[in-house]
């Protein structure tokens, strides 16, 4: 089973996960333990090694975090 471990996010998992809002790619932020959707301006948390891919659970990115 692909999951997050102490070494980081399983690359196979990142290949198949997309933002549920935009269907766009996600960027893994290991320091924040989040999957970031720049297009949606959201960061999805990773809790106990499991990405929580619910828009209601996502954190809105600050303007300084958003990239064009």
SULKA-V678681 format. One record per pair of residues at least 24 apart in sequence whose C-alpha atoms are under 10 Angstrom apart, sorted by the first residue. I is the first residue (numbers start at 1). J is the second residue. D is the distance in Angstrom with one decimal. If there is no record, write none. Layout:
i,j,d
I,J,D
I,J,D
//
This chain:
i,j,d
2,49,9.8
2,50,9.6
3,46,9.9
3,48,9.7
3,49,6.1
3,50,6.5
3,51,8.4
4,30,9.9
4,33,9.4
4,46,8.2
4,47,9.4
4,48,8.3
4,49,4.7
4,50,6.7
4,51,8.3
5,48,9.3
5,49,6.5
5,50,9.6
6,30,9.9
6,49,9.0
8,33,9.0
8,49,9.3
9,33,9.2
9,34,10.0
9,35,9.7
9,46,9.7
9,49,8.5
9,50,9.8
9,51,9.6
13,51,9.7
17,51,9.2
17,53,8.8
18,53,8.7
19,43,9.4
19,44,8.7
19,53,7.4
19,54,9.1
19,55,8.8
20,53,6.8
20,54,7.2
20,55,7.2
21,53,9.5
21,54,8.9
21,55,7.1
34,58,9.1
34,59,9.3
36,60,9.7
36,61,8.5
36,65,9.9
36,66,9.6
37,61,9.0
37,66,9.2
38,65,8.7
38,66,6.1
38,67,6.6
38,68,8.0
39,66,8.6
39,67,8.7
39,68,8.5
40,66,9.5
41,65,8.6
41,66,6.5
41,67,8.9
42,66,9.1
//
